[in-house]
Amino acid sequence: MALVAVSGHGQLLGSASILKTTLTHQHLTPWLSSVFVPNELRLKGIASALSLRAIDEALRLGFERLYLFTPHSESLYARLGWQTFERTNHNGLPIAIMARPTST
């Protein structure tokens, strides 16, 4: 599933995906993936809004948790309620693997 943030004027602000599996931990599902916001639009809450919408969509689809991995944005996701449950390396890059319940 692709999520797209669009301004009131039709400008593309960012996107995110919900995937069944990812390159690591294929026994866990679903995954927040490919969150993208252009550099000039960062720090405006767009990535946060996309991430929170992904949680709502995963809940709507009947999932109790949503997973992600990130090499750089662990603090952003932690502020949104995600919890790191593992740290590992993927292709030589250290990543945090995180999860968040879809309901509170």
C-alpha positions as CSV (number, residue, x, y, z in Angstrom):
1,M,0.0,0.0,0.0
2,A,1.3,3.4,-0.9
3,L,0.5,6.5,1.2
4,V,1.0,9.9,-0.4
5,A,0.9,13.3,1.2
6,V,-0.3,16.1,-1.1
7,S,-0.8,19.8,-0.4
8,G,-4.1,21.6,-0.9
9,H,-2.6,22.8,-4.2
10,G,-1.7,19.3,-5.4
11,Q,2.0,19.4,-4.6
12,L,3.5,16.1,-3.7
13,L,4.9,16.4,-0.1
14,G,6.0,12.9,0.7
15,S,5.2,9.2,0.6
16,A,5.4,6.0,2.5
17,S,4.6,2.4,2.0
18,I,3.2,-0.5,4.0
19,L,4.8,-3.8,2.9
20,K,4.0,-7.4,3.8
21,T,7.7,-8.3,4.2
22,T,11.1,-6.6,4.1
23,L,14.7,-7.7,3.6
24,T,15.1,-8.7,7.2
25,H,12.8,-10.4,9.7
26,Q,10.4,-11.8,7.1
27,H,8.4,-13.6,9.8
28,L,7.1,-10.2,11.0
29,T,4.4,-8.3,9.1
30,P,3.5,-5.6,8.0
31,W,6.3,-3.0,7.7
32,L,6.4,0.7,7.3
33,S,8.8,1.3,4.5
34,S,10.3,3.9,2.1
35,V,9.2,7.0,4.0
36,F,10.3,9.9,1.8
37,V,10.0,13.6,2.2
38,P,12.2,15.9,0.0
39,N,14.9,17.8,1.8
40,E,13.3,21.2,1.4
41,L,10.1,19.9,3.0
42,R,11.6,18.2,6.0
43,L,11.0,19.2,9.6
44,K,7.4,20.1,8.9
45,G,5.8,17.0,10.4
46,I,5.1,15.3,7.0
47,A,7.1,12.1,7.8
48,S,5.4,12.0,11.2
49,A,2.0,12.4,9.6
50,L,2.7,9.6,7.1
51,S,3.9,7.3,9.8
52,L,0.9,7.9,12.0
53,R,-1.4,7.3,9.0
54,A,0.4,4.0,8.3
55,I,-0.4,2.9,11.8
56,D,-4.1,3.8,11.3
57,E,-4.1,1.8,8.0
58,A,-2.5,-1.2,9.5
59,L,-5.1,-1.2,12.3
60,R,-7.9,-0.9,9.7
61,L,-6.4,-3.9,7.9
62,G,-6.6,-5.9,11.2
63,F,-2.9,-5.9,12.3
64,E,-2.0,-5.4,15.9
65,R,1.6,-4.1,15.2
66,L,3.5,-2.3,12.6
67,Y,7.3,-2.7,12.1
68,L,10.1,-0.7,10.6
69,F,13.8,-0.5,10.4
70,T,15.8,2.7,10.2
71,P,19.5,3.6,10.0
72,H,19.0,7.3,10.9
73,S,15.6,8.2,12.2
74,E,15.2,6.2,15.4
75,S,14.6,9.3,17.6
76,L,11.8,10.5,15.3
77,Y,10.0,7.2,15.5
78,A,10.6,6.9,19.2
79,R,8.8,10.2,19.7
80,L,5.8,8.7,17.8
81,G,5.6,5.7,20.1
82,W,7.8,3.2,18.3
83,Q,10.0,1.0,20.4
84,T,13.4,-0.4,19.4
85,F,13.5,-4.2,20.0
86,E,16.7,-5.0,18.1
87,R,19.8,-3.5,16.7
88,T,21.6,-5.2,13.9
89,N,23.6,-4.5,10.7
90,H,22.3,-4.8,7.2
91,N,24.9,-4.7,4.4
92,G,27.3,-3.1,6.9
93,L,24.9,-0.4,8.0
94,P,23.8,-0.3,11.6
95,I,19.9,-0.3,11.8
96,A,17.4,-0.1,14.6
97,I,14.4,-2.5,14.2
98,M,11.3,-1.0,15.8
99,A,7.6,-1.9,16.4
100,R,4.5,0.0,17.4
101,P,1.1,-1.3,18.4
102,T,-1.6,-0.1,16.1
103,S,-4.0,0.7,18.9
104,T,-3.4,2.4,22.2
